Amino acid sequence: MSITDILSPSDIAAALRDCQGKDSFNHKKFFQISGMSKKSGSQVKEIFRILDNDQSGFIEEDELKFFLQRFESGARVLTAAETKTFLAAADHDGDGKIGAEEFQEMVHS
């Protein structure tokens, strides 16, 4: 399964256009524009599985910086500040990584 099986390619493109500039990524806005925040819990967990590049069950900081590229290979890499802010928004247990439940909570918050 790919992300475009769950999210519309045009919505993904709009979300990526919105955060092209350095330090312009806002996860809440990205989730809204891409349509992710409107998806069911099971659909968000499937998106999580696609984003979990190493299939460890977590999205670690090293994977998170390439978040936008998981939607489109030519997209930019998140800056260190954006990555840290994104991680802090979801990492409720402080283990330095985002689990599926944490990701779903963040998307639907």
C-alpha angles and dihedrals in degrees: 000000000000132000090253089062086066105026128044114254090225091053090048090050091050091049091050092048089053093060104037094117121084112269092006097112115118113178095206092052091045091052091050098046094044090050092239094123089060094054125102122259091256092050091050090050089052089052087050090054090052092049092047092088097184093040091233093139090251138075105229126199092261090056093042094062088061092049095118092048090059086066096043124004093221094053120114127264116251115253120247090255093050091047093051092047091048092048093047091051092060108024098093096161094049096234093131095248140076120245125201094260092048090049093050091049091050093049093049098041 
